[in-house]
Amino acid sequence: METARTVSAVRRFWAGKEEVTLRHPLLGDCAGMLECVNSLVLEKAYIARQTMKTWEDQEADLLELLKQEKEKACTGLMVDIGGRLAGWAGIGYSGKTNNRVGMLGVVWLIKEARGRGIAEKLLRALICETRRVLRVDTLRLETFACNLPAIELYKRIGFMEVPRKSGTARKTAKHYGKQLPRIEMQLFLS
């Protein structure tokens, strides 16, 4: 079975005294992803998910992800710190008829990996991979308006908030029983 050490890294760097490897997902990542996702759910830090994931759910999601990567319908990078999975970010096509637009999906890092500059390096590497693999010229994302650390990160990378059309209601999403406003942001890659 392939491991983080037997595949080529997209990028390697040091965060403090630990080596960080950014790489594409592997079939053997299921247990590490499950551990990370469920730790984020317990912390209430996984915005897109509010219930624990089962092995079967994670395995199905990983198999679908690997299939989509093989078909060049998406690209994603895992964060591996000292041989342990610590994060993930992925971009796929936006689903609209114009496949020149990519949609940044979930970006997550376990608690121990945050505040070390890893997320910014992850997103910058992912954007380079997206240009190479998906050949999109625009990236879009949605995030909660109250998620200020994420919004600041996206702005540092170059994303700008997309203004709402006049007279349209702000999008909201339910998070642990509360309806929270969302914002849209985009980044032009050309």
C-alpha positions in Angstrom: 0.0 0.0 0.0 1.2 3.5 -0.8 2.1 5.8 2.1 2.9 9.4 2.3 6.6 8.5 2.0 6.2 6.5 -1.2 4.4 9.1 -3.2 5.8 12.4 -4.4 4.9 15.4 -2.4 3.4 18.4 -4.0 5.3 20.5 -1.5 7.3 20.0 1.7 8.2 22.6 4.3 8.9 22.9 8.0 6.4 24.3 10.5 8.4 24.7 13.7 10.3 21.4 14.2 7.9 19.3 12.2 8.1 18.4 8.5 4.8 19.1 6.7 4.0 17.3 3.4 1.3 18.4 1.1 0.2 15.5 -1.2 -2.7 14.0 -3.0 -5.0 11.6 -1.1 -4.3 7.9 -1.1 -6.5 4.8 -0.6 -4.8 4.2 2.7 -5.9 7.6 4.1 -9.3 6.5 5.3 -8.4 6.0 9.0 -6.5 9.2 9.2 -9.3 11.2 7.5 -11.9 9.6 9.8 -9.9 10.5 12.9 -9.4 14.1 11.7 -13.0 14.7 10.6 -14.5 13.3 13.8 -12.1 15.3 16.0 -13.3 18.5 14.1 -16.9 17.5 14.6 -16.3 17.0 18.4 -14.7 20.5 18.5 -17.6 21.9 16.5 -15.0 23.3 14.1 -16.1 21.3 11.0 -18.6 23.8 9.5 -19.9 21.4 6.8 -20.5 18.5 9.1 -22.2 18.3 12.5 -22.4 14.5 13.1 -19.7 11.9 13.5 -18.7 10.0 10.4 -18.6 6.2 10.2 -15.9 4.2 8.6 -18.3 3.2 5.8 -19.1 6.9 5.1 -15.5 8.0 5.1 -14.5 5.0 2.9 -17.2 5.8 0.3 -16.3 9.5 0.3 -12.6 8.7 -0.1 -13.3 6.3 -3.0 -15.4 8.9 -4.7 -12.7 11.5 -4.2 -10.1 9.3 -5.7 -12.3 8.5 -8.7 -13.0 12.2 -9.3 -9.3 13.0 -9.0 -8.5 10.2 -11.5 -11.1 11.7 -13.9 -9.7 15.2 -13.4 -13.0 16.4 -12.0 -11.4 17.7 -8.8 -8.1 18.0 -7.1 -7.2 18.0 -3.4 -4.3 18.0 -1.1 -3.8 16.3 2.2 -1.7 17.8 5.0 0.7 15.2 6.5 2.7 16.3 9.6 5.3 13.8 10.6 3.4 10.9 9.1 0.0 11.8 10.6 -2.8 13.3 8.6 -3.7 16.8 9.9 -5.7 18.5 7.1 -7.3 18.6 3.7 -8.5 21.1 1.1 -10.1 20.4 -2.3 -11.4 22.1 -5.4 -13.8 20.8 -8.0 -15.7 22.2 -10.9 -18.5 24.6 -9.8 -21.2 22.4 -11.3 -22.3 25.2 -13.7 -22.1 24.6 -17.5 -18.9 26.7 -17.7 -16.1 24.5 -16.4 -13.7 27.4 -16.2 -14.9 28.0 -12.7 -13.6 25.9 -9.7 -15.3 25.7 -6.3 -13.2 25.6 -3.2 -14.9 23.0 -1.0 -13.9 22.0 2.5 -10.7 23.3 4.0 -9.8 21.8 7.4 -6.9 21.5 9.8 -6.9 19.7 13.1 -6.4 22.0 16.1 -2.7 21.2 16.6 -1.9 22.3 13.0 -3.7 25.7 13.2 -1.9 29.0 13.6 1.3 27.8 12.0 0.9 29.1 8.5 0.0 25.7 7.1 -3.4 26.6 5.8 -2.0 29.4 3.6 0.7 27.2 2.2 -1.9 24.5 1.6 -4.2 26.8 -0.3 -1.5 28.3 -2.4 -0.2 24.8 -3.4 -3.8 23.7 -4.1 -4.4 26.7 -6.3 -1.2 25.8 -8.3 -2.4 22.2 -8.6 -5.8 23.4 -9.7 -4.3 25.5 -12.5 -2.3 22.5 -13.7 -5.0 19.8 -13.4 -8.4 21.5 -13.8 -7.3 24.5 -15.9 -9.9 26.8 -14.4 -9.5 30.6 -14.5 -11.7 31.5 -11.6 -12.2 30.1 -8.1 -15.2 30.6 -5.9 -16.1 29.7 -2.4 -18.7 30.2 0.3 -18.0 30.6 4.0 -19.9 31.8 7.1 -19.7 35.6 7.5 -18.6 35.0 11.1 -15.7 32.8 10.2 -13.2 35.7 10.3 -10.0 33.7 10.4 -11.0 31.9 7.2 -12.1 35.1 5.5 -8.8 36.8 6.4 -6.9 33.8 5.0 -8.8 33.9 1.8 -8.2 37.7 1.5 -4.4 37.2 1.9 -4.5 34.8 -0.9 -6.4 37.2 -3.1 -10.0 36.2 -2.8 -12.5 39.1 -2.8 -16.1 39.1 -1.5 -18.7 38.9 -4.3 -21.4 41.6 -3.7 -24.9 40.4 -3.5 -27.3 41.4 -6.2 -29.6 44.2 -5.2 -32.7 43.0 -3.5 -31.5 39.4 -2.9 -31.4 37.9 0.5 -28.1 36.9 2.0 -27.5 33.2 1.9 -27.7 31.4 5.2 -26.9 27.9 6.4 -27.8 26.0 9.6 -24.9 25.4 12.0 -25.7 23.7 15.3 -29.3 25.0 15.3 -28.5 28.6 14.2 -29.0 30.1 10.8 -25.8 31.9 10.0 -25.2 34.3 7.1 -22.8 33.2 4.4 -20.7 35.1 2.0 -19.3 34.3 -1.5 -15.8 35.1 -2.5 -13.9 34.7 -5.7 -10.4 34.7 -7.1 -9.4 35.3 -10.7 -6.5 33.2 -11.7 -5.6 34.6 -15.1 
